[in-house]
Amino acid sequence: MLRGATKVTLDAKGRLAIPTRYRDWIGTRCSGQLIATVDKDYCLLLYPLPDWEEIERKLMRLPSLDTKARRLQRLMVGHATELDVDGHGRILLSRELREFAGLERQAVLLGQGNRFELWDEERWNGTRDGWLNDGDEVDLSAQLETLTL
């Protein structure tokens, strides 16, 4: 299970080291094979390959004549990029993915259960703070209204 927020640094080539605490899980779950794709919040999503393959099948079963479905397929499947964790525990992000997410040097790797979100640190801090400041004004969906934490 992937959870927690960790600050990470990208090097000049666009590599980032996966935090040590996740490496064994990634090695066991997917033999170090990840898929990176884009998210509408302008961050990257990093999935273990088996989890991504299931999501990709669901996406590709959506009706191709549905405009919203096609957009989602184009974004998520069209930008899906295979990443291999190297012997030093690093992944190399393509320039296109880094540019999409505004990733330069400082980033935040956010565990989300079966995937990571990778955010530019400044964008993450601003987005997170905005959500926290709007907390009292947000209308919750019916499903969230019944959630007890």
ZATORBA-91379 format. One record per residue: x, y, z negated of N, C-alpha, C, O in turn; residue in one letter. Coordinates in steps of 0.001 Angstrom, whole numbers, plus 500000, padded with zeros to 6 digits. Atoms other than C-alpha are relative to their C-alpha. Last residue first. Layout:
XYZXYZXYZXYZa
...
END
This chain:
498571500178500152486488509210490217500364499960498529501538499815498187l
499577499693501358482800508727490964501476499690499897501912498594500251t
498698500502500414481673508932494565500316500445498582500210501625498249l
500192501125500931477929509491495032501302499431499473501284498527498638t
500777499551501168478229512995496544499872498886498960499758499160497765e
499071499460500984480978511684498845499280500473498739499869500480497658l
499152501070500513478551509443500719500937500505498926501157499818497928q
500790500817500919475952512219501046500850498884499396500690498558498219a
500928500881499314478572514492502616499260499166498955499685499095497802s
499602501396499889480090517151500408498957499211500766497763499492500673l
501161500871500089479512520849501029500458498575500222501062498270501250d
500152501033498989482745522700500323498724499202499753498469498760498633v
500910499547498961482587525974498383499699498931501047498911499173501961e
501322499735500559484085524829495081498972500344501060497772500295500789d
500640501145500647487073523144496714498610500243499488497762499358499595g
501369500072499496487972526034499036499175498945499282498003498763499612d
500668498723500260491124526915497075498552500003500454497734500737499899n
500187499857501441492226523270496971499264501291499658498425501304498757l
501023500952500451491668522797500684499713500158498522498554500123498108w
501290499549499482493578525978501481498871499081499571497802499542499171g
500436498901500859496423524907499192498658500562500457497826500939499631d
500380500539501317496685521592501013499463501105499101498415500946498475r
501247500744499816496698523268504429499485499482498668498308499641498345t
501083499066499695499305525839503419498653499304500133497645499784499616g
500250499189501191501572523293501726498845500971500225497990501134499354n
500654500818501019501223520861504629499649500845498777498521500788498286w
501388500210499566502012523540507239499241499193498951498098499520498631r
500708498732500151505129524590505305498528499868500392497647500392499712e
500202499673501412506317521008504903499206501294499805498307501345498965e
499037498942500242505751520021508540499716500495498580498561500723498220d
500340498592499849503522517014508090501251500864499940502193500545499215w
498751499242500032503951513263508495499684501431500383499246501706501500l
500140498767499255500873511216507599501334500716499847501905500745498757e
499436498748500491501635507672506613499457501131500841499115500944502009f
499228499161499076499510504605507188500641501143499226500321501404498066r
499416500845498950497705501681505522500848500794500988501333500234501971n
500485501378500017496960503431502234500709499141501021501733498527500723g
501456500014499892497494507104503018499461498572500090498613498275500931q
500570501336499920501101507790502022498487500052499970497900500735499131g
501132500180500888502153511376502771499422498609500187498886498308501254l
500521501312499617505569512067504252498955499634498961499266499486497779l
500608500754501096506295515779503866499417498723500587498644498760501544v
501296500619499748508641517631506194499514499306498733500256499147497763a
500633500430501244511649519949506195498592499473500287497807500118500981q
499035500569500941513726520150509394499320499419498756499495498239498452r
498640499553499712511823521029512548500975499333499036501763498485499452e
498964500532500880508404519466512753501368500503500432501775500332501581l
499215498875500492505746521634514387501112499577499057501503500336498171g
500212499838501442503414518624514636500787501173499415500704501431498214a
501431500013500298503122518772518436499749500330498534498887501149498215f
500570498715499581506776519788518827498515500078499675498039501116499216e
499521498964500926507995516834516771499401501360500345498995502111499459r
500712500169501267505810514429518773500418501074498993499572501625498289l
501413499683499789507076515773522098499201499883498698498376500745498392e
500150498547499980510712515795520923498530500392500127498080501338499481r
499785499333498715510475512097520127499790501512499861499108501981498951s
501235499431499457510774510930516548500305500736501294501266501501501375l
499721498889499099513689508651515652498683500456500614498012499691501308l
500760500048498754513149506407512639500345501252500798500678502293500232i
500449498786499339515622505787509847499123499687501200499196498608501788r
501331499642500480516150502948507355499429501257500629498553501896500048g
499829499029501078519917502775507949498654500468499446498597501397498640h
499286500635501106519665499581510009500239500912498811500562500443497719g
498647500482499725517090501232512275500641499425498733500012499394497675d
499172499595501129513328501443511747501386499408500226501531498195500374v
499341501102500697511834501033515190500830500575498867501602501515499062d
498829499615500783509312503508516556500565498764499326499812497942498805l
499394501042500826506762502898519281501255500532499330502080501199499954e
498601500234499689504909505966520508500560498964499048500375499059497834t
499444501082500823501172506564520647501402499647500487501622499394501672a
498793499545500680500550509913522366500661498904499159501713499136498564h
499097499338499061498075508645524945501303500462499376502334500500500048g
499318501046499232496512506242522482501018500629500948502110500095501140v
499376501001500869495656508916519912500776498934500770501916498629500422m
499125499485501048495039511988522032500736498876499285501966498875499224l
498881499276499380493716510449525219500978500515498950502193500446499137r
499094500966499375491601507933523333501227500702500581502357500248500400q
499333500705501091490112510669521136500984498969500548502100498849500042l
499044499072500609489346512798524164500796499318498897502015499466498811r
498863499865499077487774509842525952501055500948499435502253500693499560r
499228501246500085485559509099522938501235500086500888502323499681500477a
499268499968501264484445512726522762500858498748499825501969498819499302k
498947498973499969483519512763526455500834500009498728502060500086498798t
500262499085501108481567509485526373501172500978499897502310500564499679d
500746498864499459481929507880529816499623501007498914499080502069499220l
499106499112499246484720505586528594499276501201500604499924502170501000s
500496499789498630482509504017525948500812501057500739500970502182500266p
500960498903499968484661503046522954499560500248501439500316499979502374l
501351500546499813486304499631523236498936501096500016497776500827500328r
500170500334498584489716501278523785498646499347500290498249499253501451m
500061498792499176489557502965520400499698499674501458498898500355502100l
501267499320500284488713499755518582499847501244500871498774501498501418k
501081500814499413491569497891520282498646500667499782497823500710500696r
499976499784498552493946500754519425498908499188500695498257499688501612e
500614498695499734492919500606515773499926500256501500498912500736502006i
501428500136500316493697496874515596499255501310500303498170501290500884e
500594500809498930497028497372517378498506499795499773497733499782500731e
500259499178498826497860500209514978499320499188501098498388499679501734w
501150499148500319497455497973511940499638500893501188498462501103501483d
501228500795500002499740495326513449498745500828499692497682500578500260p
500464500468498692502375497976514409498730499154499928497820499420500713l
499321501264499709502635499610510971499393499442501296498190499573501520p
500652501257500333501084503045511402500961498832500153501788498835501066y
499059501105499819502594506533511367499358498730499471499064498620498281l
500429501188500715500163509431511884500992498895500323501304498665501491l
499840501290499332501646512767512899499478498903499095499555499006497871l
498974500787500672500406516183511799500148498728500827499427498528501805c
498636499660499571498543518793513770501062499427499075502038500087498719y
499515499014500963495216518407511908501441500425500285502065501093499461d
500609498706499712493764516695514994500407501095499022500212502276499308k
501253499849500733496209513823514527499465501411500253500240502332500513d
500385498670500448499018512674516790498661499964499271497864499039499429v
500918499332499094500608509244517149499574501316499370499953501613498237t
500315498616500346503484507287515679499034500535501035499177500275502229a
500546499212498902503643503494515858499710501386499461499085501526498409i
501057499042500287505865501496513539499509500640501292500190500613502317l
500577499426498788508015498386513900498793500861499630497798500371499096q
499404498706499667510254497646510915499465500641501261500076501576501778g
498618500183499548509381493950510785500640501310500464501439501325501400s
499938499831498546505699494880510512501408499869500561501675500333501669c
501289499811499312504392494141507030500145499990501520499281499469502224r
500861501174500143507547492666505473498754500109500867498361499144501523t
499302501158499449509982495290506743499141498749499967499128497975500924g
500014499855498538507491498078506105500684498811500656500208498301501669i
501383500206499573506934496885502529499908500069501517499241499242502139w
500303501434500104510683496534501973498598499708500503498385498731501220d
499292500788498982511323500039503331499698498510499937499495497884500977r
500908500532498990508655501893501351500663498999500934499962498275501640y
501100500734500633510554502559498096499012499390500995498254498491500633r
499615501356500375513690503465500055498827499196499457498707498006499748t
499616500150501406512111506555501613500186498523499620499428497655500053p
501160500472500751512056506312505421500437499858498542501478499257498276i
499823501232500775515002508314506702498700499685499268498158500521498544a
500275499847501417514199510858509365500141498649499330499819497610499905l
500103501219500804515618511228512827499613500361498574499993501411498056r
501398500344500223514862514179515099499811498702499235498738498101499277g
500471500878498921518367514503516566498533499616499850497981498952500727k
499987499263498734519250517537514409499488499172501174499006499730502160a
498689499532499576518252515674511240499885500668501372498791500756501930d
499656500474498662514745515517509839501380500530500348501703501680500051l
499283499071499137514397515938506088500276499339501339500730498196501393t
498970500622499168511894514254503798500620501068500892500053502143501086v
499338499065499096509693515423500929501107499251500726501880498513500116k
498551499946500108507643512566499530500532501026500987500179501009502166t
499454498971499114503915512435498813501492500104499742501928500207498596a
499053499022500512502417509290497330500464500967501068500388500692502266g
500592498891500741500763506154498588501095500921499503502250500523499350r
499218498772499851501401503360501066499283501125499274498155501481499614l
500841498824500000500000500000500000500887501241500000501793501372499177m
END
